[in-house]
Amino acid sequence: MVTEKDKLAKKGSPEKKEMDKYFKIGLTAFGTVAACIIFFFAIFRIEEIMEFIGNILKAAEPVIIGLVLAYLLMPVKNYIEKPAYKLLQKTRLKEKQKKDFARGISITGAIIFLFVVLAFLASIIVPALASSIMGLIDKMPKYVASFISWLEEVGITDTSIAVMIGDYITELTSDVEQWAKNEMIPLVQQYIGTITSGVYSVLKTFLNFIVGIFVVIYVMSIQETLVGQAKKIIYAFFSPKKGNLIIDTLRKSNKIFGGFIIGKLVGSAIIGVICYIGCLILGIPSSLLVAVIVGITNVIPFFGPFIGAIPSVLLVLIQSPIHGLYLAIFILILQQIEGNIIEPKILGDTTGLSSFWVLFSILIAGGLFGFFGLLLGVPIFAVIYYICQQMIKYRMEKRNLSNDTEDYVKLISIDENDKTMIYENAVEENEEK
């Protein structure tokens, strides 16, 4: 039989509850003070902290490269794995062996696809770039001769301007000689060091890429296990309600990122092909190189076409001014087609952002994080925008208020008692009465 004393011992004495209460208060106070100290320490030591974070990111570069490549190649792997598994259903292999074989085939196919794409881009960019540079070098004397001929035609060589130009060239030649004697050797030594460092960086990046390929293989091999572990950790630290919300947000984030990146890659490939065909029709010099530049830079939202247009137009302008003008007009038309037809069809409502927020996210992210900010600013901001939407929706439902934005456009106020929404028209009608 359970006595009253046993019940009190089970529930805990009032003194023990009081002690627990003060212990929690003390622990909270200690945590607050510790957080404040860490915060001020972080402010005064921000450079050292950023350097430490930079070193960690540099050390983790192979893993980061592998995770990014695995994320990009996952649709290719999934696309190959399903039909491979169906084909293996006809064999006498065990179920686990069928799954393992299908997984191995799909991972191999994804890696092959990656190297084929890289080889294709290299086979296009390197020869086209080399051909354009050699062409410019070969034609440069011709451009200089044409400029001199133009000077003679307009009669500048017979005027005082010609004397001024001659004196300037003589002075420039003397300055170049002095520069060669006094600064050339130290500059060459500096450039040798820079080139050596650059070669080391290239080799290190290449090695990181190779290690990243192995990371891709491992991640793709255990993707279900990684997903399961992540969900397990979430539910270990959060209640089912909050855990469900976090997983739903992560699922939506994956949909936004995946749809945006794959959509931009497909759209950029289409733009590159259209640009190449258009350049061939217009007779644009270095058509292949121009198409590659325009296609690659088109991955950047909003500003991509303009970023690609500047070097492309300048490249063509040097070779043929009239074709440079043609290319500028053509890229402007192409940008309108891409922004109004191709991109909406491919991306659809993936990000859920209006044009203003797209521009806002690109400007802020690009200013803070450079190229990667320009590239990933839109999907990251789209995720933040989605989280804010869900938070506002939850708060509005909790207050029994409408979540429709249109209901607040002409809203004057909300009645404090019955939560009735009062609009401009209703106020005007009351005033007229």
DOTISE-76980 format. One record per residue (C-alpha): residue number from 1; x, y, z. Coordinates in Angstrom, 2 decimals. Layout:
N
[NUM; [X; Y; Z]]
...
REM end
This chain:
433
[1; [0.00; 0.00; 0.00]]
[2; [1.34; 3.43; -1.06]]
[3; [1.44; 5.89; 1.81]]
[4; [1.24; 9.69; 1.62]]
[5; [4.92; 9.82; 2.44]]
[6; [5.75; 7.66; -0.54]]
[7; [3.65; 9.90; -2.82]]
[8; [5.50; 12.97; -1.61]]
[9; [8.84; 11.22; -2.10]]
[10; [7.83; 10.26; -5.62]]
[11; [6.65; 13.75; -6.57]]
[12; [9.46; 15.44; -4.70]]
[13; [9.43; 17.51; -1.55]]
[14; [8.62; 21.24; -1.66]]
[15; [12.22; 22.00; -0.65]]
[16; [13.56; 19.96; -3.57]]
[17; [11.21; 21.70; -6.03]]
[18; [12.33; 25.05; -4.68]]
[19; [15.97; 24.02; -5.11]]
[20; [15.31; 22.89; -8.69]]
[21; [13.62; 26.20; -9.41]]
[22; [16.59; 28.24; -8.15]]
[23; [19.02; 25.92; -9.91]]
[24; [17.27; 26.54; -13.26]]
[25; [17.26; 30.30; -12.61]]
[26; [20.97; 30.22; -11.77]]
[27; [21.74; 28.11; -14.83]]
[28; [19.81; 30.53; -17.06]]
[29; [21.65; 33.51; -15.55]]
[30; [25.01; 31.80; -16.03]]
[31; [24.16; 30.97; -19.65]]
[32; [23.10; 34.57; -20.32]]
[33; [26.33; 36.00; -18.84]]
[34; [28.43; 33.45; -20.72]]
[35; [26.64; 34.29; -23.99]]
[36; [27.28; 38.03; -23.44]]
[37; [30.98; 37.40; -22.77]]
[38; [31.29; 35.26; -25.88]]
[39; [29.45; 37.91; -27.92]]
[40; [31.76; 40.74; -26.84]]
[41; [34.79; 38.51; -27.30]]
[42; [33.61; 37.74; -30.84]]
[43; [33.25; 41.48; -31.62]]
[44; [36.76; 42.38; -30.43]]
[45; [38.35; 39.29; -31.98]]
[46; [36.34; 39.23; -35.20]]
[47; [39.43; 39.16; -37.47]]
[48; [40.93; 36.16; -35.67]]
[49; [37.57; 34.38; -35.66]]
[50; [37.06; 35.00; -39.39]]
[51; [40.60; 33.78; -40.07]]
[52; [39.90; 30.65; -38.01]]
[53; [36.66; 30.03; -39.94]]
[54; [38.52; 30.62; -43.20]]
[55; [41.13; 28.01; -42.25]]
[56; [38.41; 25.51; -41.40]]
[57; [36.67; 26.13; -44.73]]
[58; [39.98; 25.83; -46.57]]
[59; [40.71; 22.52; -44.85]]
[60; [37.17; 21.30; -45.61]]
[61; [37.31; 22.41; -49.26]]
[62; [37.41; 18.84; -50.68]]
[63; [34.36; 17.89; -48.60]]
[64; [32.51; 21.07; -49.65]]
[65; [33.31; 20.43; -53.32]]
[66; [32.14; 16.83; -52.95]]
[67; [28.87; 17.80; -51.24]]
[68; [28.09; 20.44; -53.88]]
[69; [28.83; 18.03; -56.73]]
[70; [26.81; 15.29; -55.05]]
[71; [23.84; 17.65; -54.72]]
[72; [24.10; 18.70; -58.38]]
[73; [24.55; 15.14; -59.64]]
[74; [21.82; 13.61; -57.47]]
[75; [19.06; 14.09; -60.12]]
[76; [21.27; 12.35; -62.72]]
[77; [21.96; 9.49; -60.31]]
[78; [18.25; 9.09; -59.44]]
[79; [17.31; 9.23; -63.13]]
[80; [19.68; 6.31; -63.91]]
[81; [19.00; 4.26; -60.77]]
[82; [15.27; 3.63; -61.30]]
[83; [15.49; 2.05; -64.80]]
[84; [18.65; 0.16; -63.77]]
[85; [16.79; -1.37; -60.82]]
[86; [13.85; -2.34; -63.08]]
[87; [16.23; -4.13; -65.48]]
[88; [17.84; -6.02; -62.60]]
[89; [14.39; -7.23; -61.47]]
[90; [14.56; -9.83; -64.26]]
[91; [17.74; -11.37; -62.83]]
[92; [18.04; -13.97; -60.07]]
[93; [19.99; -11.70; -57.77]]
[94; [18.85; -11.08; -54.21]]
[95; [16.93; -7.91; -53.46]]
[96; [19.86; -6.27; -51.66]]
[97; [22.22; -7.17; -54.50]]
[98; [19.82; -5.66; -57.03]]
[99; [19.71; -2.39; -55.08]]
[100; [23.48; -2.33; -54.65]]
[101; [24.10; -2.99; -58.36]]
[102; [21.57; -0.34; -59.38]]
[103; [23.17; 2.13; -56.95]]
[104; [26.66; 1.37; -58.31]]
[105; [25.53; 1.76; -61.93]]
[106; [23.77; 5.07; -61.21]]
[107; [26.75; 6.52; -59.30]]
[108; [29.14; 5.49; -62.10]]
[109; [26.81; 7.03; -64.65]]
[110; [26.62; 10.30; -62.70]]
[111; [30.43; 10.53; -62.42]]
[112; [30.81; 9.80; -66.15]]
[113; [28.22; 12.46; -66.91]]
[114; [30.22; 14.99; -64.84]]
[115; [33.48; 14.28; -66.68]]
[116; [31.74; 14.35; -70.07]]
[117; [30.31; 17.80; -69.31]]
[118; [33.69; 19.09; -68.10]]
[119; [35.48; 17.64; -71.15]]
[120; [32.86; 19.14; -73.46]]
[121; [33.24; 22.61; -71.91]]
[122; [37.05; 22.37; -71.99]]
[123; [37.01; 21.27; -75.64]]
[124; [34.89; 24.32; -76.47]]
[125; [36.40; 27.02; -74.29]]
[126; [40.15; 26.31; -74.57]]
[127; [40.44; 26.08; -78.41]]
[128; [38.00; 28.97; -78.94]]
[129; [39.84; 31.19; -76.45]]
[130; [43.24; 30.30; -77.91]]
[131; [41.98; 30.92; -81.44]]
[132; [40.51; 34.32; -80.47]]
[133; [43.72; 35.44; -78.73]]
[134; [45.92; 34.33; -81.63]]
[135; [43.56; 36.00; -84.06]]
[136; [43.78; 39.28; -82.15]]
[137; [47.58; 39.05; -82.04]]
[138; [47.77; 38.38; -85.77]]
[139; [45.38; 41.22; -86.63]]
[140; [46.78; 43.81; -84.21]]
[141; [49.40; 45.16; -86.68]]
[142; [46.64; 45.54; -89.24]]
[143; [44.53; 47.53; -86.76]]
[144; [47.50; 49.77; -85.93]]
[145; [48.24; 50.30; -89.65]]
[146; [44.60; 51.20; -90.27]]
[147; [44.72; 53.73; -87.41]]
[148; [47.89; 55.34; -88.79]]
[149; [46.34; 55.43; -92.27]]
[150; [43.29; 57.16; -90.81]]
[151; [45.52; 59.76; -89.14]]
[152; [47.20; 60.47; -92.48]]
[153; [43.88; 60.76; -94.27]]
[154; [42.48; 63.34; -91.87]]
[155; [45.72; 65.34; -92.10]]
[156; [46.78; 65.08; -88.46]]
[157; [50.35; 64.19; -89.50]]
[158; [50.79; 67.67; -91.09]]
[159; [49.74; 69.65; -88.05]]
[160; [51.17; 70.54; -84.65]]
[161; [49.20; 67.65; -83.19]]
[162; [51.56; 65.28; -84.97]]
[163; [54.54; 66.94; -83.27]]
[164; [52.79; 66.64; -79.92]]
[165; [52.09; 62.93; -80.55]]
[166; [55.71; 62.39; -81.58]]
[167; [57.04; 64.09; -78.43]]
[168; [54.67; 62.07; -76.30]]
[169; [55.80; 58.81; -77.94]]
[170; [59.47; 59.77; -77.41]]
[171; [58.85; 60.58; -73.75]]
[172; [56.86; 57.38; -73.31]]
[173; [59.71; 55.36; -74.85]]
[174; [62.20; 56.93; -72.43]]
[175; [59.92; 56.15; -69.48]]
[176; [59.56; 52.56; -70.63]]
[177; [63.36; 52.19; -70.83]]
[178; [63.78; 53.56; -67.29]]
[179; [61.03; 51.31; -66.03]]
[180; [62.68; 48.30; -67.67]]
[181; [66.02; 49.09; -66.00]]
[182; [64.80; 49.99; -62.51]]
[183; [61.60; 47.97; -61.99]]
[184; [61.55; 45.18; -64.56]]
[185; [63.81; 42.73; -62.72]]
[186; [62.07; 43.05; -59.31]]
[187; [58.70; 42.82; -61.06]]
[188; [59.74; 39.67; -62.91]]
[189; [60.88; 38.11; -59.65]]
[190; [57.56; 39.02; -58.07]]
[191; [55.63; 37.53; -60.99]]
[192; [57.69; 34.33; -60.82]]
[193; [56.64; 33.97; -57.18]]
[194; [53.03; 34.73; -58.10]]
[195; [53.08; 32.20; -60.95]]
[196; [54.60; 29.57; -58.66]]
[197; [51.89; 30.26; -56.09]]
[198; [49.25; 30.14; -58.83]]
[199; [50.52; 26.79; -60.09]]
[200; [50.43; 25.46; -56.52]]
[201; [46.85; 26.74; -56.10]]
[202; [45.78; 25.09; -59.36]]
[203; [47.37; 21.78; -58.35]]
[204; [45.77; 22.01; -54.88]]
[205; [42.35; 22.76; -56.40]]
[206; [42.76; 19.83; -58.78]]
[207; [43.70; 17.54; -55.87]]
[208; [40.71; 18.82; -53.86]]
[209; [38.48; 18.09; -56.85]]
[210; [39.77; 14.51; -57.08]]
[211; [39.18; 14.00; -53.34]]
[212; [35.75; 15.62; -53.83]]
[213; [34.89; 12.92; -56.39]]
[214; [35.45; 10.25; -53.72]]
[215; [33.24; 12.27; -51.35]]
[216; [30.55; 12.26; -54.06]]
[217; [30.75; 8.47; -54.31]]
[218; [30.52; 7.99; -50.52]]
[219; [27.65; 10.48; -50.11]]
[220; [25.62; 8.94; -52.95]]
[221; [26.26; 5.46; -51.60]]
[222; [24.80; 6.22; -48.15]]
[223; [22.34; 9.00; -48.97]]
[224; [19.39; 7.26; -47.23]]
[225; [21.48; 6.67; -44.10]]
[226; [22.56; 10.33; -44.01]]
[227; [18.96; 11.50; -44.40]]
[228; [17.81; 9.13; -41.65]]
[229; [20.57; 10.28; -39.28]]
[230; [19.71; 13.94; -39.89]]
[231; [16.02; 13.33; -39.09]]
[232; [17.00; 11.33; -36.02]]
[233; [19.11; 14.22; -34.70]]
[234; [16.28; 16.70; -35.32]]
[235; [13.73; 14.63; -33.39]]
[236; [16.28; 13.99; -30.63]]
[237; [16.58; 17.70; -29.82]]
[238; [13.11; 18.99; -30.79]]
[239; [9.54; 18.02; -30.06]]
[240; [7.60; 16.18; -32.81]]
[241; [5.72; 19.39; -33.68]]
[242; [8.89; 21.48; -34.08]]
[243; [10.71; 18.58; -35.71]]
[244; [7.96; 18.23; -38.32]]
[245; [8.19; 21.97; -39.01]]
[246; [11.98; 21.82; -39.43]]
[247; [11.82; 18.83; -41.77]]
[248; [9.05; 20.46; -43.81]]
[249; [11.19; 23.60; -44.13]]
[250; [14.23; 21.56; -45.18]]
[251; [12.14; 19.70; -47.75]]
[252; [10.84; 22.99; -49.16]]
[253; [14.39; 24.41; -49.18]]
[254; [15.63; 21.39; -51.12]]
[255; [12.81; 21.86; -53.62]]
[256; [13.67; 25.55; -54.05]]
[257; [17.42; 24.97; -54.42]]
[258; [17.09; 21.92; -56.64]]
[259; [14.49; 23.47; -58.90]]
[260; [16.37; 26.75; -59.16]]
[261; [19.82; 25.30; -59.88]]
[262; [18.68; 22.63; -62.34]]
[263; [16.32; 25.11; -64.01]]
[264; [19.07; 27.73; -64.40]]
[265; [21.50; 25.15; -65.81]]
[266; [18.97; 23.93; -68.36]]
[267; [17.95; 27.51; -69.23]]
[268; [21.59; 28.58; -69.62]]
[269; [22.30; 25.63; -71.92]]
[270; [19.32; 26.60; -74.10]]
[271; [20.44; 30.25; -74.18]]
[272; [23.97; 29.18; -75.12]]
[273; [22.71; 27.10; -78.06]]
[274; [20.36; 29.86; -79.27]]
[275; [23.17; 32.41; -78.94]]
[276; [25.55; 30.24; -80.96]]
[277; [23.02; 29.72; -83.76]]
[278; [22.21; 33.45; -83.82]]
[279; [25.90; 34.41; -83.92]]
[280; [26.49; 32.05; -86.86]]
[281; [23.56; 33.58; -88.76]]
[282; [24.82; 37.13; -88.06]]
[283; [28.41; 36.20; -88.92]]
[284; [29.72; 37.20; -85.47]]
[285; [33.48; 36.49; -85.00]]
[286; [34.38; 33.95; -82.28]]
[287; [30.77; 32.73; -82.22]]
[288; [31.50; 29.64; -80.13]]
[289; [33.40; 31.54; -77.43]]
[290; [30.71; 34.25; -77.26]]
[291; [27.97; 31.62; -76.90]]
[292; [29.87; 29.87; -74.07]]
[293; [30.43; 33.17; -72.20]]
[294; [26.77; 34.19; -72.55]]
[295; [25.54; 30.71; -71.56]]
[296; [27.75; 30.40; -68.46]]
[297; [27.08; 33.90; -67.13]]
[298; [23.35; 33.41; -67.68]]
[299; [23.39; 31.14; -64.60]]
[300; [23.54; 34.37; -62.54]]
[301; [19.98; 35.68; -62.19]]
[302; [18.99; 39.11; -63.51]]
[303; [22.50; 40.51; -64.10]]
[304; [23.92; 37.39; -65.80]]
[305; [23.10; 38.34; -69.40]]
[306; [24.59; 41.82; -68.94]]
[307; [27.73; 40.44; -67.25]]
[308; [28.23; 38.08; -70.19]]
[309; [27.41; 40.76; -72.77]]
[310; [30.22; 43.17; -71.75]]
[311; [33.27; 40.93; -72.47]]
[312; [31.54; 39.33; -75.46]]
[313; [30.74; 42.66; -77.14]]
[314; [34.23; 44.02; -76.40]]
[315; [35.81; 40.87; -77.84]]
[316; [33.82; 41.19; -81.06]]
[317; [34.11; 45.00; -81.16]]
[318; [37.91; 44.80; -81.44]]
[319; [37.61; 42.49; -84.42]]
[320; [34.64; 44.14; -86.14]]
[321; [32.83; 47.23; -84.77]]
[322; [29.69; 46.65; -86.84]]
[323; [29.42; 43.04; -85.66]]
[324; [29.92; 44.24; -82.10]]
[325; [26.84; 46.43; -82.54]]
[326; [24.90; 43.50; -84.02]]
[327; [25.88; 41.32; -81.06]]
[328; [24.83; 43.95; -78.49]]
[329; [21.37; 44.22; -80.08]]
[330; [21.08; 40.43; -80.39]]
[331; [22.01; 39.81; -76.72]]
[332; [19.49; 42.46; -75.64]]
[333; [16.73; 40.66; -77.58]]
[334; [17.93; 37.28; -76.29]]
[335; [17.81; 38.54; -72.71]]
[336; [14.18; 39.58; -73.17]]
[337; [13.28; 36.17; -74.61]]
[338; [15.07; 34.40; -71.76]]
[339; [13.55; 36.56; -69.01]]
[340; [9.97; 36.55; -70.32]]
[341; [9.58; 33.15; -72.02]]
[342; [12.29; 30.56; -71.32]]
[343; [13.00; 31.17; -67.60]]
[344; [9.32; 31.36; -66.47]]
[345; [8.56; 28.14; -68.37]]
[346; [11.48; 26.24; -66.83]]
[347; [11.56; 27.65; -63.29]]
[348; [7.83; 28.30; -62.90]]
[349; [7.05; 29.21; -59.27]]
[350; [10.12; 27.47; -57.84]]
[351; [11.38; 30.45; -55.84]]
[352; [8.06; 32.22; -55.23]]
[353; [9.79; 35.63; -55.32]]
[354; [8.66; 38.73; -57.17]]
[355; [11.05; 40.63; -59.45]]
[356; [11.71; 43.21; -56.72]]
[357; [12.82; 40.59; -54.19]]
[358; [14.95; 38.85; -56.83]]
[359; [16.76; 42.13; -57.50]]
[360; [17.01; 42.86; -53.77]]
[361; [18.50; 39.43; -52.96]]
[362; [21.05; 39.66; -55.77]]
[363; [22.25; 43.13; -54.76]]
[364; [22.58; 42.28; -51.05]]
[365; [24.08; 38.79; -51.49]]
[366; [26.38; 39.93; -54.30]]
[367; [27.63; 42.87; -52.23]]
[368; [28.33; 40.65; -49.21]]
[369; [29.60; 37.43; -50.78]]
[370; [30.71; 38.31; -54.33]]
[371; [30.22; 35.80; -57.15]]
[372; [28.74; 33.06; -54.95]]
[373; [26.32; 35.62; -53.55]]
[374; [25.19; 36.49; -57.07]]
[375; [24.80; 32.80; -57.89]]
[376; [23.03; 31.55; -54.76]]
[377; [21.50; 34.74; -53.36]]
[378; [18.09; 34.16; -54.94]]
[379; [17.45; 30.58; -53.69]]
[380; [18.83; 31.38; -50.21]]
[381; [16.62; 34.45; -49.94]]
[382; [13.69; 32.40; -51.27]]
[383; [14.16; 29.96; -48.37]]
[384; [14.30; 32.85; -45.86]]
[385; [11.21; 34.35; -47.50]]
[386; [9.37; 31.01; -47.18]]
[387; [10.31; 30.68; -43.49]]
[388; [9.06; 34.22; -42.82]]
[389; [5.82; 33.42; -44.65]]
[390; [5.26; 30.34; -42.49]]
[391; [6.01; 32.27; -39.28]]
[392; [3.60; 35.06; -40.23]]
[393; [0.95; 32.52; -41.24]]
[394; [1.27; 30.79; -37.87]]
[395; [1.02; 34.10; -35.98]]
[396; [-1.99; 35.28; -37.99]]
[397; [-3.84; 31.99; -37.49]]
[398; [-3.08; 32.17; -33.77]]
[399; [-4.74; 35.61; -33.67]]
[400; [-7.67; 34.46; -35.85]]
[401; [-6.76; 36.96; -38.58]]
[402; [-6.74; 36.58; -42.35]]
[403; [-3.43; 35.56; -43.94]]
[404; [-4.38; 36.89; -47.39]]
[405; [-2.26; 39.95; -48.27]]
[406; [-5.04; 41.38; -50.44]]
[407; [-7.21; 41.76; -47.34]]
[408; [-4.74; 44.29; -45.91]]
[409; [-4.20; 46.55; -48.95]]
[410; [-7.02; 48.98; -48.13]]
[411; [-7.25; 48.15; -44.45]]
[412; [-7.66; 51.06; -42.02]]
[413; [-7.71; 49.18; -38.72]]
[414; [-8.85; 46.01; -36.93]]
[415; [-11.46; 46.11; -34.21]]
[416; [-9.85; 45.20; -30.90]]
[417; [-12.87; 43.27; -29.63]]
[418; [-14.30; 41.15; -32.44]]
[419; [-11.26; 41.37; -34.83]]
[420; [-13.43; 42.91; -37.58]]
[421; [-11.37; 44.39; -40.44]]
[422; [-12.29; 48.01; -41.25]]
[423; [-11.63; 49.27; -44.79]]
[424; [-11.40; 52.68; -46.47]]
[425; [-14.73; 52.35; -48.28]]
[426; [-16.59; 51.54; -45.05]]
[427; [-15.12; 54.61; -43.30]]
[428; [-16.03; 56.89; -46.23]]
[429; [-19.62; 55.57; -46.28]]
[430; [-20.00; 56.20; -42.54]]
[431; [-18.66; 59.74; -42.91]]
[432; [-21.15; 60.45; -45.75]]
[433; [-24.05; 59.24; -43.60]]
REM end
